[in-house]
Amino acid sequence: MPKGILKNVAVRGIACAVPKNVVETSESNELFGEENVSKFIKMTGVEQRRVALEKQTASDLAFVAAKKLIDHLKWDIDSIDGLIFVTQSPDYTAPATACVLHGRLGLKNNCIAFDVNLGCSGFVYGVYIAGSLMQTGDTKRVLFMGGDTSTKAISPFDKSAYMLFGDSGFATALEYDKSSQIPYCYYTDGTGYKSIITPAGACRNPKGSHERREFGEGVIRSDYELYMNGAEVFDFTINEVPNMLKSFTAEHNISHNDYDLFAPHQANVFMLKHIAKKAKIPLEKLGVSMDRYGNTSVTSIPITICDAYGGKEQGNKKVLAPGFGIGLSWGTNYFDVLAENCLPIIKTDDYFEDGGIVVD
């Protein structure tokens, strides 16, 4: 089991971007019924979310965030040695979206760039992957980016998922620093891979049905659209995540007085409060962003941090950040970041106009 302390790595800053397009959950009253929608809002906490434009991708949102963060930190573009992009909404099947972003950002050629296919746990896993690249000291600065436009892969007639997810992107700046360290732990249970899945469209099932079928009241989707077994995900989360947090904080001697913000993956507000209660985490330290942005997949932890601190506070903050979900996978990080380097959330309609060109 990967657990321990990631040495010589510091989180220098975080930026997040979302589409300007706001969709109120109440807009689904006519489709799913006002009573059902009201129950959904009460359970999940999602009152509104951000939905990308047709031509806007996760990399577009992450690109805007990265440009803003690089400018804010005054990083020389040639000082960046690595770019990691975590997503389940890539620009293309091939090449890696990280390579597209490398070119758009104008990074130097002797720079490693690659994608990671993860969702809900992607931020905490990505910190470990980026930090691992930096252990020799040869890689000094890594731009860890990610994002998802989950709404593009969800049936608008699926009440279990359609109102839950929002679109977003982020950039996190990591730097080699001998005085800094990040405790971590990670877990995977691949036997639960079917709990959250898009069944068709890749090599295992390349020719699924595009025809939408009814799978239950208010749940109509095709094989190419996201399926989520809410009951299985809920049971997994409320059992595994509190147990992980209790063992992690005990092992590293972390009390609730030691961290300023508990920033978990934003899956469901009821679920988050349940986790906090079972893990004995004060509710006043629980960060919640999904009421305005929905479940933003890999961006949900950084967007919660920027929502808490962006343009509001200054000084060093300690963050306890667990991620959990699709895979099934889960893990947590505990790190320091300056509040003034967690930027206010950016709203944008920008997209990469050259990205849609057909190659002859």
Secondary structure by P-SEA (a helix, b strand, c coil): ccccccccccccbbbbbbbcbbbbcccccccccaaaaaaaaaaccccbbbbbcccccaaaaaaaaaaaaaaaaccccccccbbbbbccccccccccaaaaaaaaacccccccccccccccaaaaaaaaaaaaaaccccccccccccccccccccccccccccccbbbbcbbbbbbbcccbbbbbbbbbccccccccccccccccccccccbbbbccccccccccbbbbaaaaaaaaaaccaaaaaaaaaaaaccccccccccccccccaaaaaaaaaaacccccccccccccccccccaaaaaaaaaacccccccbbbbbbbbbccccccccccccccccccccbbbbcccccccccccc
